[in-house]
Amino acid sequence: MIWDSKILVVLNQSKTYRYFLFSSFFGALGFYLQMVAQAWLVFSLTHSTSMIGLLAICQFGPLVVFGLFAGPLVDARSPRTILIGSYSLMVASGIVVAVLILSNSMTISVLLLFATLRGFLTCIMAPASRTFVINVVAQEKVPNAFGLSAAADNLAVMIGPAIAGIVISWAGAATCFLLYSASFLGMIWVLYRWKPEDCERLEGRPSFELLKRGLKYVAINPRRRSLFFFLFVVTFIPMSFATTLPILALDTLKRDATVYGILLSSLGVGSLIGSLAVAARRHISVKWAFLAVSGLGVCELLLVSQSIVPVLALIVGAAGCCMTFYVVSIHSVITQETEHHYQGRIGALYNYLVFGVGPLGSSLSGWISERGGTDTAFMLGGIISLLVAVSGLAAFRSDEAGSKTLSDRL
């Protein structure tokens, strides 16, 4: 056995997932390289903070508007075909941007167009990647695989921006976009090598009717509906506490960017630990997920009126651990309890709530912090987290449904 740790056992059982995980880590690293380079270029060309805001709208707008419609596409088509096409477009667009930068032909319009294209591709790739992973690992190893994938992404978040800064200063922004394009070649190679077995797909074309069936699939099942509702509430306010960290460091504490960097690093380390904790568990229960939400609530309340930086760093790290443990656990539970031909639509709904609704909650948390201070935002997030935890533990107090077959629950 190559991988003896139970955290890494899925890598031994699925060679395809092992290759995909490693290549997706480099893809995530390239993704954050180009994000930093793109923001730097926009500000260099315009010297306008409002253009940075417009850039964010171009990046996340497609997910908010069209994110749910990616689900029917993934359920009606092969995830392998979707991913190969999407990654190929990513490679091509990164090369085009790099060439324009090197030829001094880059304009703000082209950068915004690139960001919009990436936003569209990302909202399609996320549920397709999720479905691909489900196809290449055993069902009981889905939490392990999701935990490792989240850990790889968190690691990329932690080191990607720092590497981007070094690359920009030494080799220029164009190199970041070339590395971005190169980072997807490994995933394209893995997908070409994968010989899919007969996977249950829907016949016909992606349509609004398929989307309605997917939403109804969630609405008619009380357990599934409750899980998504609680996910929405936690994502909207409590998980947005990360948005207030720069305000906490620079405004509330009157400290410099170094303190903000410490808090951000603590959040990243905690998130990495939380994802590995999910990967290490043999069985993921809803009970443990809501206990993690209660931990998030306690951490946010402990942040109120706290000014000692080392203590703040520990609390923020613990909050990141609880937050990631909850999100990845709920993702795993929902996936394991979803019929195969609904996976794309359920994945799209999950991504819509976490990555589409999340930025809206972050904006609200930022507004609350500016109006009432960071303590108000932390207190509100902590109270909501504890209410969700108590409600969730009461709603799923036996969690017997998690051990029943899917047909028993429908």
Protein Blocks (a to p, Z undefined) as FASTA:
>chain_A
ZZlbfklmmmmmmmklmmmmmmmmmmmmmmmmmmmmmmmmmmmmnopaklmmmmmmmmmm
mmmmmmmmmmmmmmmpcfklmmmmmmmmmmmmmmmmmmmmmnopacfklmmmmmmmmmmm
mmmmmmmmmmmmmmmpcfklmmmmmmmmmmmmmmmmmmmmmmmmmmmmmnojklmmmmmm
mmmmmmmmmmmmpccddddddedjddfklmmmmmmmmmmpmklmmmmmmmmmmmmmmmmm
mmmmmmmmmmmnopafklmmmmmmmmmmmmmmmmmmmmmpmbdcfklmmmmmmmmmmmmm
mmgopabfklmmmmmmmmmmmmmmmmmmmmmmmmmmpcfklmmmmmmmmmmmmmmmmmmm
mmmmmmmmmmnojklmmmmmmmmmmmmmmmmmmmmmnommmmmcfklmZZ
